[in-house]
Amino acid sequence: MLQEMKNKVWIYSKTLLPTRHGNFDVYVFRNQIDYKEHLAIVAGDLSDGKDMPVRIHSECLTSEVLGSLKCDCREQLEGALAMIAARGRGIVLYMRQEGRGIGLGNKIRAYALQESGFDTVEANHMLGFPDDLRNYDISAAMLEMLDVSSVQLITNNPRKISGLESNGVVVSGRIPLEIEPNDVNKDYLETKARKSGHLLKFDKDDQPQLDLSA
């Protein structure tokens, strides 16, 4: 299955990209599955390929470009880039799966429903979608092409672990990514934990904190 995927995914371009988090090698992947361009943002030497710190990050235009406070996506992206730069090695796969796979237009429709009091999962269901449409077959093929044999996955989402493992990626560990909530996204983070199984916990003041014990 993975070999078949590799035949449909290829590296289109690569360059060195200096950023405020450090210098990264950026690979653009093209594919014949969803026909989108996905990125691998790489720090350091990948030659041994073992226990590689990896973040699978889904595109979020509203947060990362417009500065929306409704989610924690921008902080997670920047936190992951800073983390792998500090560790001296690692990969952020930037996947073009806006709105957990439902696309930008439907994500904005879901936001409008949330303004009426529905949570993120309820809004997706009202639009006829499951709470998460993302898959990890292309991500797995990208890691294989980068000669990564096992990953330490930077995530709070167990579905990402199972999604990679079901596509043949060895997940040797999990690295939590702690993000401070704001007044706008507290309910969003609570819904992640309560309905989507994210490894978050809440203190006595109902402030979400990452469960670092998992």
N, C-alpha and C positions, 0 to 999 in steps of 0.2 A: 504493500500500500504506500509506504513512504517513498520507495523507489519510483513508483508511478507518479507521485506528487512531484518529486524532484524533476521529472521530465517536463513538468508544466510550469516550473518556477525557475527563474534565472536572474543573475545579477546583471542589471542594465548599465549601471554607472557607479563610480566610487570616487570620493575625494576626502581630503583633510578639511575638517571644519572647526576653526577656533570658536569657542563660546565662552560665556562668562563662568561656566562651570569647569572649563578646561578644553583641551584639544581632543577631538574625536574623529575617527574614521567613519564616514557615513556611506553606507551602501544603499542604493535604490534597487529594489527587486520588482520585476514585472512577472506576471503570471497569466495563465490561460484558465483560471478558475473563476475569480471575481473580476479580473481585468483592471484591478486597481494597482497603484504603485505604493508599496509598503517600504519602510525604512528599517535598516539595522544601524544603530548608533553605537559604535564600538570604542571602548577604552582599553588600551594596553595590548598585551600579547595574548592571542587566543590559541597558541600552538599546542598546549597540552590538552585543551578541550574538556577538562574534567572539573566538575563542581563549579561551573561558570556562573557567577552572579548574573541573573537575567530578569529583566522586567518586560512583561508583555503588556504594552500600554495601548489603549484604544483612543483614537483621535477624538478630541472634544473641542470643536471650534468655539463654542460659547464661552468656555472657561479659559482656554489657552490663548485665544485671540482677543475676545471681547472682555475678558476679566470677570465673567459671571461668578457669583458667590453661591450659586445653587448646588454646586458639587465640589469635590476636592481634587478634580482631575489635573488641573494645572500644578497644584502643590505636589501631587504624586509624581508627575512627570519631572518636575525640577528636582524633587527629592531623590528620585532614582538616578538622574544624571549626576547629581552631586555625590551620591553614594558610590557609584561605580568609578567616578573620577578619583575619589578619596581612596578607594581600595586599589586603584591602579589597573584594574581589569574588570571587564563586564560588558554587558550588552543591554541596550534598550531596543526592543522591537516595537516600532511605532506603526500600529496597524490601523488602516483606514476603515474603521468599523464604528462610525459615528452613532451615538445614541444606543450603545450596546447592540449595534447591528441593524437598527430600524431606519437609519438615515437622518439627515438634518431636518428635513421638512416634518417628518413624523415626530422627531424629538421635540420640535417647537409645538406641535399639536399636543403632545403629552404635557409639556410645560403649561399650556393653557388649561388643560384639565386639572393640573395640580393647583392652579390658582383657585379652582372651585372646591378644593379640599381633599382631592384624591392624592394618594401617595404615588411614588414612581411605578411601583408594580401594578397598582390598580389602573393607573392611566394607560400603561402599555396594554393591559388586558382589554380595556374599553376600546382601544384602537384595533383590536384583533391580533395582537402580538403576545408571545410569551414575554416574561420579564427580561430574558436575555437571549438574543439570537446569534451571539458570537460563536465562532468555531475556531479551532486551533490547528487545522491541517496545514495551512500555509505557513503559520509560525513554525511548526515542526519542520517543514521542508527547509525554511530559511536557516534554522539552527543546524540542520544536517549539512547544508551547503557551506556553513561556516566552520565545519568540523568540530562542532560541540557534541561531546559524548554524554555529558550529564550536566544538570543545572541546579543551582541554588536559586529557587524562584522567589523574586521580590514581589510579594503579593499578600493580601489579606483574604483572597477569594479562593476557597477550596475547589471551585469549578474550574479554575485555570489549571490547577494541578492535575485534576482528573482529565481535563481536556487535552493537555499535553501528553500525559501518560497513555491515553487511548490512541494517540497518534505516534507512539513509539519512542517518546522522549523520556529518558531516565531523570526523574526529579529526586535528587539526593537530599534536599532540604528546603526549608522555607525561611525567607528573611522578611520579617514584618516591616512595614513602611508607615511610621507613625506621623499622622497629620493632625494638627490642632484644628478642631472644628470652629466654625463661626456661627453667629446667631441665625444665619439664613439656612445653613446646610445641616443643622443638628438633626432635624427630622429625617432628612435624606439618609444620613449615616445610620440612624436608628433603623430605618427600613431595610437598609443593606444588611444589617446584622440580624434583624428579626425575621425577614422574609426571604432574603437571598443567601443566608448562611455565611456572610462575611465574618471573619474572625476579629470581631470588635467586642469590647465590653463597655459598660457604662458605670460611672461612679454614682455616688449617692445623690448628686445634683443632676443626674441624667446627662452628664457631659460624656460623649463617646470618647473612649481611649482605646488604642489597639491592645489586644491581648498578646502580650509578649511571651507568655508561657507556652504557647502552642508550638 
